[in-house]
Amino acid sequence: MKQAAVSIRNAVKRYGTVTALHGVSLDIADNSFFTLLGPSGCGKTTLLRMIAGFEESTDGEILLFGQNIATLEPNLRPVNTVFQNYALFPHMSVLENVAFGLKMKGVEATARRDRAGRMLELVHLSALADRRPSQLSGGQQQRVALARALAPEPKVLLLDEPLSALDLKLRQAMRVELKQLQEETGITFLFVTHDQDEALTMSDQIAVMSQGRVQQVGTAREIYESPVNRFVAEFIGETNLIDVEVTGVIGATADVALPWGQRLSCAAGMLRPGRHSLSIRPERVTVTPEGELSAIVERVVYFGSDLQLLTRLQDGGSFTVRLQNAARTTVPGPGAAIRLKLEDGAARLLAD
């Protein structure tokens, strides 16, 4: 197991009578890309700012490679932060911006210029070293901010939604570049975002947060394929949720009663008989006469690479199906009665 770069132990943050973090505990492995993912107000940025030293902990510990850094001033912590607005100095050149942190640390002029130059090579901006930030595109400015944060060689790089101001195509390109940067530098990246696509495509580990608590920690595949509760299933990707009754559990298999009386068998996990939610991802369903579920198509939505069928089940509940947009795909039109077949393991019971 990798050494923990950051260890958070029962971290609590209160603002008067409001509790922003409720006893959060996490271990973030060294040389990894770790993402805090959740909706606005879930506490992810508060936690990042506590690690950076911009917010004080109400309770708990924050350890960096085993050292408690809770009492250290922000400038004494071996971390750097890339903010959402980049905060570049408009009167300085690109090279001077990147070298600024090294200058503040007292690094000699030639050494800091060489180090800043290497950082610009790393982010593919050497040719723009003499330009001012106003002469750069948004994506180039973001690269400069990254180079400046990496130049002092922090042990941990904190990134607070740095891609949110970029357009879709640039965000998609920067996801690949950010992960590549993390692997090339070997620095631990702690990334904060509300964008599930960013988290799924870049992260070694993801912590899903809601209302100041960590709901689940795991790899992208674990979080998506095996959500532990209804919130995670709904927040990560798209899913169909059906309220069901687990009538019995034999070994690892649960007998599940659907709202209209039909029964299914699926993995029980640690759940006991009672009311639960059943999660089924839209892409894990096919349209075939041999299907277990009956539905009526209400609308077909074209997404280019795939098609979305918005359907209605027997109890009146909505159900979404995603089909690959291929020449061989037969698409039923609105009003068509269809049957839906679930892939093996597609139905997952959730704790609410």
Buried (B, 14 or more C-beta within 10 A) or exposed (E): EEEBBBBBBEBBBBEEEEBBBBBBEBBBBBBBBBBBBBEEBBBBBBBBBBBBBEBEBBEBBBBBBEEEBBEBEEEEBBBBBBEBEBEBEEEBBBBBBBBBBBBEEEBEEEEBBBBBBBBBEBBEBBEBBEBBBEEBEBBBBBBBBBBBBBBBBBBBBBBBBBBEBBEEEBBBEBBEBBBEBBBEBEBBBBBBBBBBEBBBBBBBBBBBBBBBBBBBBBBBEBBBBBBBBBBBBBBBBEBBBBEBBBEEBEEEEBBBBBBEEBEBEBEBBEBEEEEBBBBBBBBBBBBEEEBBBBBBBBEBEEEEEBBBBBBBBBEEBEBBBBBEEEEEEEEBEEEBEBBBBBEEEBBBBBBE
